[in-house]
């Protein structure tokens, strides 16, 4: 049966309507949500799920919530978040999410912009953020907290109320009027606003994207045609819930298909919980996939001789197997046997260790994933797919189909989504535009930006791309981020950055060179992995900046830059690089909350460092203010080293001895 339809063939009109239908299908017979608390997985059936939503929704109405009101939700991935979101929708109001690690200025802007009077906050930390902003947010009437720890003695009793108290009020209202909740759900229309999803804000303040129930339901139905989800599937929710990618999996698709959503105990335990659950569906950001691949490579470097030998023997077999898949070729019998042996010897155990033993569909989205990382996971037998879309189309426009995966592309358009190239050049490259039933209704309180984004019914994405002959969409970079040297040579900084990040020692990179004579890079080392390497190499250090300024660390990273240069056109090769004295951080506005680089801000903040890369300077004295996570600041004084790459042939003897050249000069 189509999950959008009940037995009477009536089409579902809203997300709460889908919840009602799932209760009719599964009741107490199937687990809808599961959360780990105090080391024990606690299950919530579909019947219990709707009872929480019903009670909280009616409780909100008892507080005076009205149709069209907005309600903010801030906190980690918890069942209470989902209850609150659907409860607000069932009451005819509009929910929106706020990233739990948002700083005060970001929280203040989003709440003020949305006009919310009620905020659902997870714990004391999030409640304190709202209370600190009380004078700036006079519209706030209630802060509903889910975790009472530390909040017993707060003076703002008229402002604070516990989540369970709202549910208690809702249960009383349900006893008085048992049909009220169902009537509220039935009154919802497909064109009603379902959610406000705030964009990542790469160019300034985040924009409030208005999505209707119809936008969301049509997108989910299209996605399920090409990547089916089933009621027996398991999914672990660990990407921040305000992000449209996680909303799609933990809320929209879960309601559509009826699978189980699992919540880790803490964000720090997500990888361990992933291993316990062994989900069949996995979605992670490119940064997470890069982090997992780095972790594997570092552990390989630290492994025993036998394990290193098996890894080095099996991985090339995995890469060749992946290439057969990408080339749509049936592997010869000999390769099938080799891969089976490699899988039995290493890949099966490694997948189990990572929590991917039962993965049927793994996806990445939000930004491009480097082909090296993509190829690595397919070598392990993980069916990783690239998805592409925007918040403005309720999630996804394209996806890789099983049996038709091209790691350079982001897949083919999903049903009902029209995707084309606007004003392509002679090579077919232009801005990617799209339209379909998932197209959003506009930006909240921003008509001008809406008009600039939706032109003649088409969403102008701002991404540069082209279609291959077999219909795959290839995203090159943001249109505004494409660069060209003074010689006229064009290059994509994002493409080079992704190659750099396929390295166990590099966590982030910013590639530069627009209207310059050569390409350069600012690189952030992975403190954990480089620190481990330094300890094994008997290199003393105390802080991140100590490690980043060490000449031996520079030599380590230089070898990785050389590896990348060997795969790039000559004009696009990195000529100089530096190691930044700190990691790029969303709290410092250098990254968005979804970990995308804010290039314009970085160009303004690091003008001195960038200028040094394009002058004849070997060391640059730096004095800057460093902000710690607890809000404290300190002055950092250091000398920043500018490393100039040697001519390629100067490395030949070194690399041949180390085995790098044979491995990387022609690619894997």
C-alpha positions in Angstrom: 0.0 0.0 0.0 1.2 3.5 -0.8 2.0 5.1 2.6 0.4 8.3 1.5 -3.0 6.5 1.2 -5.1 4.7 3.8 -7.5 1.8 3.1 -10.1 4.1 1.7 -7.6 5.4 -0.9 -7.7 8.9 0.6 -4.4 10.7 0.1 -2.5 11.9 3.2 -2.4 15.7 3.4 0.1 16.4 6.1 2.9 14.9 8.2 0.6 14.4 11.3 -1.8 12.7 9.0 0.9 10.2 8.0 1.6 9.6 11.7 -2.1 8.7 12.2 -2.0 6.3 9.3 1.1 4.6 10.7 -0.6 4.1 14.0 -3.4 2.4 12.1 -0.9 0.2 10.3 1.4 -0.7 13.1 -0.1 0.3 16.5 1.9 -1.2 19.3 3.2 -4.0 17.1 6.2 -2.1 15.7 8.8 0.2 17.2 8.8 3.7 15.8 11.5 5.4 17.9 14.3 4.1 20.1 16.6 6.2 22.4 19.6 5.1 24.4 19.4 6.3 28.0 21.8 5.2 30.8 23.2 2.6 28.4 19.9 1.0 27.7 17.8 1.3 24.5 14.3 2.5 25.3 11.7 1.7 22.6 8.6 3.8 21.6 5.9 2.1 19.6 3.8 4.0 17.0 0.9 4.1 19.5 3.1 5.7 22.2 4.5 8.0 19.6 1.1 9.5 18.7 0.1 9.7 22.3 3.1 11.9 23.0 2.4 14.1 20.0 -1.3 14.3 20.8 -0.7 15.3 24.4 1.9 17.8 23.7 -0.1 19.4 20.8 -3.2 19.8 23.0 -1.0 21.1 25.8 0.3 23.8 23.5 -3.3 24.8 22.7 -4.0 25.1 26.4 -1.1 27.6 26.6 -2.9 29.7 24.0 -1.0 28.6 20.9 -2.9 29.6 17.7 -2.8 28.6 14.1 -0.1 30.3 12.2 2.1 30.9 15.3 5.7 29.9 15.2 7.5 27.7 17.7 11.3 27.2 17.9 13.0 23.9 18.9 16.6 23.9 20.1 18.6 20.9 21.3 20.1 17.6 20.4 18.6 14.6 18.5 15.9 13.4 20.8 12.4 11.9 20.5 11.0 15.0 22.2 12.2 17.1 19.3 10.1 15.0 16.9 7.1 15.0 19.3 7.3 18.8 19.5 7.6 19.3 15.7 4.6 17.2 14.8 2.6 18.5 17.8 3.1 22.1 16.6 2.0 21.1 13.1 -1.1 19.3 14.4 -2.0 22.5 16.3 -1.9 24.4 13.0 1.2 26.3 14.0 4.7 26.2 12.3 7.8 24.7 13.9 11.5 25.7 13.1 14.7 24.3 14.4 17.9 26.0 15.8 21.3 24.3 15.8 22.1 23.4 19.4 25.7 24.7 19.1 24.5 28.1 17.8 26.0 31.1 19.6 23.8 33.8 21.2 23.8 36.2 18.3 22.6 33.4 15.9 19.9 32.2 18.3 18.7 35.8 18.9 18.5 36.5 15.1 16.5 33.4 14.2 14.0 33.6 17.1 13.4 37.3 16.5 13.1 36.8 12.7 10.6 34.0 13.1 8.4 35.9 15.5 8.2 32.9 17.9 6.6 33.3 21.3 7.3 29.7 22.5 10.6 27.9 22.5 11.1 24.2 23.2 14.6 23.8 24.7 16.3 20.5 25.6 18.2 21.3 28.8 19.8 23.9 31.1 22.4 25.0 28.5 19.8 25.9 25.9 17.4 27.4 28.5 20.2 29.7 29.6 20.8 30.9 26.1 17.2 32.0 25.8 17.2 33.6 29.2 20.4 35.5 28.4 18.5 37.0 25.4 15.3 37.7 27.3 15.6 41.5 26.9 16.2 41.1 23.2 13.3 38.7 22.7 10.3 40.4 24.4 7.8 38.2 22.4 8.9 35.0 24.3 6.1 33.9 26.6 7.1 30.3 27.4 10.3 28.2 27.4 9.5 24.5 27.5 12.4 22.4 28.7 12.7 18.6 28.3 15.5 17.9 30.8 14.8 19.5 34.3 18.4 18.9 35.6 19.8 22.1 37.1 16.6 24.1 36.5 14.8 23.5 39.8 15.8 26.8 41.5 15.4 29.2 38.6 13.5 32.4 39.4 11.8 32.7 36.0 8.9 30.4 37.1 6.4 32.2 35.0 8.5 31.7 31.9 9.7 28.1 32.3 7.6 25.0 32.1 8.5 21.3 31.8 7.7 19.2 28.7 5.9 16.6 30.8 3.7 19.3 32.4 2.6 20.3 28.9 1.8 16.7 28.1 -0.1 16.4 31.4 -2.3 19.4 30.4 -2.8 17.9 27.0 -4.0 14.6 28.5 -6.6 16.4 30.6 -7.8 18.2 27.5 -8.0 14.9 25.6 -10.1 13.4 28.3 -12.5 16.3 28.0 -12.6 16.3 24.2 -11.3 12.9 22.8 -11.9 14.0 19.2 -10.2 17.3 19.3 -6.7 16.1 18.2 -8.1 14.1 15.3 -10.2 17.0 14.1 -7.2 19.3 14.2 -5.2 16.8 12.1 -8.1 16.4 9.6 -8.3 20.1 9.3 -4.8 20.4 8.0 -4.4 21.1 4.3 -1.6 20.1 2.0 -0.9 23.8 1.2 -0.5 24.7 4.8 3.0 25.6 6.0 4.6 22.6 7.6 8.0 23.9 8.7 10.4 26.9 8.4 13.9 25.5 7.6 16.6 28.1 8.1 19.4 27.8 5.5 23.1 27.4 6.5 23.9 31.1 5.9 27.0 30.8 3.8 26.6 34.4 2.6 25.2 36.1 5.7 22.2 35.6 8.0 20.3 32.3 7.5 17.1 32.6 5.5 13.8 31.1 6.6 12.6 28.7 3.9 8.9 28.2 3.9 7.8 24.6 3.1 4.3 23.2 2.9 3.1 19.7 3.6 2.7 19.2 -0.1 6.3 20.3 -0.8 7.5 17.7 1.7 5.2 14.8 0.9 5.8 15.1 -2.9 9.6 15.1 -2.4 9.5 12.1 -0.1 7.4 10.1 -2.4 9.7 10.8 -5.4 12.8 9.9 -3.4 11.3 6.6 -2.3 10.8 5.6 -5.9 14.5 5.6 -6.6 15.8 4.7 -3.1 13.1 2.7 -1.4 12.8 2.6 2.4 10.9 -0.1 4.2 9.2 -0.5 7.6 11.8 -3.0 8.8 14.7 -0.5 8.1 16.7 1.0 11.0 18.2 4.5 10.9 20.4 6.3 13.4 19.7 10.0 13.8 22.9 11.9 14.6 23.2 14.8 12.1 21.7 18.0 13.6 17.9 18.0 13.2 17.6 21.6 12.0 19.3 20.5 8.8 17.0 19.6 6.0 18.9 16.4 5.3 18.3 15.0 8.8 14.7 16.3 8.7 14.1 14.2 5.6 15.4 11.0 7.2 14.3 11.3 10.8 10.9 12.9 10.2 9.7 13.0 6.6 10.8 9.6 5.2 10.4 7.9 8.5 6.7 8.8 8.6 6.3 8.0 4.9 7.9 4.5 5.1 7.3 3.6 8.7 10.9 2.6 9.6 12.5 2.9 13.1 14.5 6.0 14.0 17.2 5.5 16.7 18.7 8.3 18.8 22.2 8.0 20.3 22.8 8.6 24.0 25.1 11.5 23.3 26.7 13.0 20.2 30.0 11.7 21.4 28.7 8.1 21.5 27.1 8.2 18.0 29.8 6.0 16.4 29.6 3.4 19.2 25.8 3.4 19.0 26.1 3.1 15.2 28.0 -0.2 15.8 25.3 -1.4 18.2 22.3 -0.6 16.0 24.0 -1.6 12.7 21.4 0.4 10.7 20.3 -0.5 7.2 20.0 3.3 6.3 22.9 5.7 6.9 23.1 9.4 6.1 26.1 11.5 7.1 27.6 14.8 6.0 30.7 14.8 3.7 32.7 16.0 6.7 31.6 12.9 8.7 32.5 10.5 5.8 35.9 12.2 5.5 36.4 11.8 9.2 35.6 8.1 9.2 38.0 7.5 6.3 40.7 9.4 8.1 40.1 7.3 11.2 40.5 4.1 9.2 43.7 5.3 7.6 45.3 6.4 10.8 44.4 3.1 12.5 46.0 1.3 9.5 49.2 3.3 10.0 49.2 2.2 13.7 48.3 -1.5 13.1 50.5 -4.5 13.4 52.6 -5.7 10.5 50.1 -8.5 9.6 47.1 -6.2 9.7 49.0 -3.6 7.6 49.9 -6.3 5.1 46.3 -7.5 4.8 45.0 -3.9 4.4 47.6 -3.0 1.7 46.8 -6.2 -0.1 43.0 -6.0 0.1 42.4 -2.3 -0.5 43.6 -2.2 -4.2 41.3 -5.2 -4.9 38.5 -3.2 -3.3 39.3 -0.2 -5.5 39.3 -2.3 -8.7 36.0 -3.8 -7.7 34.5 -0.3 -7.2 35.8 0.7 -10.6 34.0 -2.3 -12.2 30.8 -1.0 -10.5 31.4 2.6 -11.7 32.1 1.4 -15.2 28.9 -0.7 -15.2 30.9 -3.8 -16.0 30.4 -7.3 -14.8 33.7 -8.3 -13.0 35.5 -11.4 -14.4 35.3 -14.6 -12.4 38.8 -14.1 -11.1 38.1 -10.6 -9.7 34.9 -11.9 -8.1 37.0 -14.6 -6.3 39.6 -12.0 -5.3 37.1 -9.6 -3.9 35.3 -12.4 -2.0 38.7 -13.3 -0.4 39.4 -9.6 0.4 35.9 -9.2 1.8 36.4 -12.3 4.0 39.9 -11.3 5.1 39.2 -7.6 5.9 36.2 -5.7 4.5 33.6 -7.7 6.5 35.3 -7.1 9.8 36.0 -3.4 9.0 32.4 -2.8 8.0 31.2 -4.4 11.2 33.7 -2.3 13.3 32.3 0.9 11.6 28.7 -0.1 12.1 28.1 -0.6 8.4 27.6 -4.4 8.5 23.9 -4.2 7.5 23.9 -1.0 5.4 21.7 -1.2 2.4 21.7 2.4 1.5 24.2 5.0 2.6 23.9 8.6 1.5 25.8 11.9 1.7 24.6 15.4 0.9 24.9 19.0 1.8 28.2 19.5 -0.1 30.3 17.6 -2.6 32.1 14.5 -1.3 35.6 14.0 -2.8 35.8 11.2 -5.3 38.7 9.6 -3.3 36.5 9.3 -0.2 33.6 8.0 -2.3 35.7 5.4 -4.0 37.2 4.3 -0.6 33.8 3.4 0.8 32.7 1.5 -2.3 35.9 -0.4 -2.1 34.8 -1.6 1.4 31.4 -2.6 -0.1 29.4 0.3 1.4 26.7 1.3 -1.1 27.4 5.1 -0.7 25.3 7.4 -2.8 25.6 11.2 -3.4 22.4 13.2 -3.1 22.0 16.8 -4.2 19.4 19.4 -3.5 18.6 22.5 -1.5 16.4 23.3 1.4 14.3 25.3 -1.1 13.2 22.1 -2.9 12.4 20.3 0.4 15.5 18.3 0.3 16.7 16.4 -2.8 16.7 17.0 -6.6 19.1 14.2 -7.6 20.4 10.9 -6.3 22.5 8.0 -7.5 20.5 5.0 -8.4 21.6 1.4 -7.6 23.7 0.1 -10.4 24.2 3.6 -11.9 26.8 5.3 -9.7 29.3 7.8 -11.0 31.5 9.2 -8.2 32.1 12.4 -10.1 28.4 13.1 -10.2 25.5 13.7 -7.8 23.2 11.3 -9.7 20.1 11.7 -11.8 17.0 13.8 -11.1 14.4 12.1 -8.9 10.9 11.7 -10.4 8.8 14.9 -10.5 12.0 17.1 -10.3 13.0 19.0 -13.4 16.6 19.9 -13.4 18.4 21.8 -16.2 21.4 24.1 -16.9 20.7 27.8 -17.2 22.7 29.6 -19.9 25.3 26.9 -20.5 28.6 27.8 -22.1 30.2 26.0 -25.0 31.2 23.1 -22.7 27.6 22.8 -21.3 28.5 24.3 -18.0 26.1 26.8 -16.4 24.0 27.4 -13.3 21.9 24.5 -12.1 18.2 25.4 -11.9 15.2 23.2 -10.9 11.5 23.1 -10.4 8.8 20.7 -9.2 6.2 20.1 -6.5 8.8 20.4 -3.8 9.6 24.0 -4.7 9.3 26.2 -1.6 6.9 29.1 -1.0 9.5 31.7 -0.5 11.7 33.1 2.2 10.1 34.4 5.4 10.0 38.2 5.4 12.3 38.5 2.4 10.5 39.0 -0.8 13.4 40.5 -2.6 15.6 37.4 -2.1 12.6 35.2 -3.0 12.3 37.0 -6.4 16.0 36.6 -7.0 15.9 32.9 -6.2 12.6 31.8 -8.0 12.7 33.2 -11.5 9.9 32.2 -13.9 9.0 29.2 -11.6 12.6 27.9 -11.6 14.9 27.7 -8.5 18.3 29.2 -9.3 20.6 27.2 -7.1 23.8 29.3 -7.5 25.7 26.0 -8.2 27.7 25.6 -11.4 27.3 22.2 -13.1 26.7 20.2 -16.3 25.0 17.0 -17.4 27.0 14.0 -18.7 25.9 12.1 -21.8 24.1 9.5 -19.6 22.1 12.0 -17.7 24.2 12.4 -14.5 24.4 15.9 -13.0 28.0 17.0 -12.1 28.4 19.9 -9.7 31.6 21.8 -10.1 31.3 24.4 -7.4 29.3 27.5 -6.4 29.1 29.8 -9.4 30.5 32.7 -7.3 33.3 30.4 -6.0 34.7 29.3 -9.4 38.2 30.8 -9.8 40.5 31.6 -12.7 44.2 32.5 -12.6 45.7 35.5 -14.4 46.8 33.1 -17.1 43.1 32.4 -17.8 43.2 28.8 -16.4 40.0 27.9 -14.5 39.8 25.7 -11.5 37.3 24.6 -8.8 38.7 25.2 -5.2 36.1 22.8 -3.8 37.4 20.0 -6.0 41.0 20.5 -4.8 39.9 20.9 -1.2 38.0 17.6 -1.3 41.2 15.8 -2.5 43.2 17.4 0.3 40.8 16.2 2.9 41.2 12.6 1.7 44.2 12.5 4.0 44.4 11.2 7.6 46.1 14.4 8.7 44.0 17.2 7.1 40.6 18.1 8.5 39.9 21.3 6.4 41.4 23.3 3.6 40.8 26.6 1.8 42.1 26.8 -1.7 42.9 30.3 -3.1 44.1 31.7 -6.4 41.4 33.8 -8.0 43.0 36.4 -10.3 46.4 35.4 -9.0 49.4 33.8 -10.8 49.2 30.5 -9.0 47.1 28.3 -6.6 47.7 28.3 -2.9 46.1 26.7 0.2 45.5 27.3 3.8 45.3 24.0 5.6 44.0 22.9 9.0 45.6 19.8 10.4 43.7 17.1 12.2 44.9 17.7 15.8 44.1 14.2 17.0 45.7 12.3 14.2 48.7 14.6 13.6 49.3 14.6 17.4 49.4 10.8 17.4 51.9 10.9 14.6 54.0 13.5 16.4 54.1 11.4 19.6 55.2 8.3 17.7 57.8 10.5 15.9 59.0 11.8 19.3 58.1 15.4 18.5 57.3 17.6 21.4 54.3 19.9 21.4 51.7 21.4 23.8 49.1 23.2 21.7 47.5 23.1 18.3 49.6 26.1 17.1 52.8 24.4 18.3 52.0 21.3 16.3 50.9 23.3 13.2 54.2 25.3 13.3 56.5 22.3 13.5 58.8 21.8 10.4 58.4 18.0 10.5 54.6 18.4 10.4 55.0 20.7 7.4 57.1 18.0 5.7 54.3 15.5 6.5 51.6 17.7 5.0 53.8 18.6 2.0 53.9 15.0 1.0 50.1 15.0 1.1 49.9 18.2 -1.0 52.3 16.5 -3.5 50.0 13.5 -3.7 47.1 15.8 -4.6 49.2 17.8 -7.1 50.1 14.6 -8.9 46.4 14.2 -9.8 45.7 17.7 -10.9 46.3 19.6 -14.1 49.6 21.5 -14.0 48.0 25.0 -13.8 45.8 24.0 -10.9 48.5 22.5 -8.7 49.2 24.1 -5.3 52.4 26.2 -5.4 52.4 27.3 -1.8 50.6 26.4 1.4 50.5 27.3 5.1 49.1 25.5 8.2 46.7 27.6 10.1 47.3 28.0 13.8 43.7 26.9 14.6 40.9 24.9 13.1 38.2 26.7 11.2 35.1 27.0 13.5 31.4 27.7 13.1 31.5 29.7 16.3 34.1 32.1 14.7 31.7 32.4 11.6 34.3 30.7 9.4 32.0 27.7 8.8 28.3 27.4 8.6 26.5 25.1 11.1 26.5 22.4 8.4 30.3 22.8 8.1 30.5 24.6 4.8 33.3 27.2 4.2 32.2 30.8 4.3 34.7 32.0 1.8 33.8 35.7 1.8 34.3 35.9 5.5 37.5 33.9 5.5 38.9 36.2 2.7 38.2 39.2 4.9 39.5 37.6 8.2 42.7 36.1 6.9 43.8 39.0 4.5 47.3 39.1 6.1 47.8 35.4 5.7 46.5 35.3 2.1 48.7 38.2 1.1 51.7 36.4 2.5 51.0 33.4 0.2 51.4 35.7 -2.8 54.5 37.5 -1.7 58.1 36.4 -1.3 57.7 35.7 2.4 58.8 32.5 4.3 57.6 33.5 7.8 54.8 35.8 8.9 54.5 37.0 12.6 50.9 36.6 13.8 49.2 38.1 16.8 45.5 37.2 17.0 42.7 36.6 19.5 41.6 33.0 20.0 38.2 32.3 21.4 37.7 29.1 23.4 34.5 27.0 23.7 33.8 28.4 27.2 33.7 32.0 25.7 37.1 33.0 27.2 39.7 34.6 24.9 43.5 34.6 24.7 46.1 36.4 22.6 48.1 34.0 20.4 51.5 35.0 19.1 53.2 32.8 16.6 55.2 32.7 13.4 53.3 31.3 10.4 55.5 29.4 8.0 54.8 29.7 4.2 56.0 26.5 2.5 56.8 26.7 -1.2 56.4 23.4 -3.1 59.6 22.2 -4.9 59.6 21.2 -8.5 58.0 17.8 -8.9 61.2 16.0 -10.0 62.9 17.1 -6.7 60.7 14.6 -4.9 61.3 11.6 -7.1 64.0 9.9 -5.1 62.2 10.4 -1.7 58.9 9.3 -2.9 60.1 6.2 -4.8 61.9 5.1 -1.6 58.7 5.6 0.4 56.5 3.9 -2.2 54.4 7.0 -2.7 55.1 7.6 -6.4 54.0 4.2 -7.6 50.8 4.5 -5.6 49.8 8.1 -6.4 51.4 9.5 -9.5 49.0 7.7 -11.8 46.2 7.5 -9.2 45.1 4.4 -7.3 
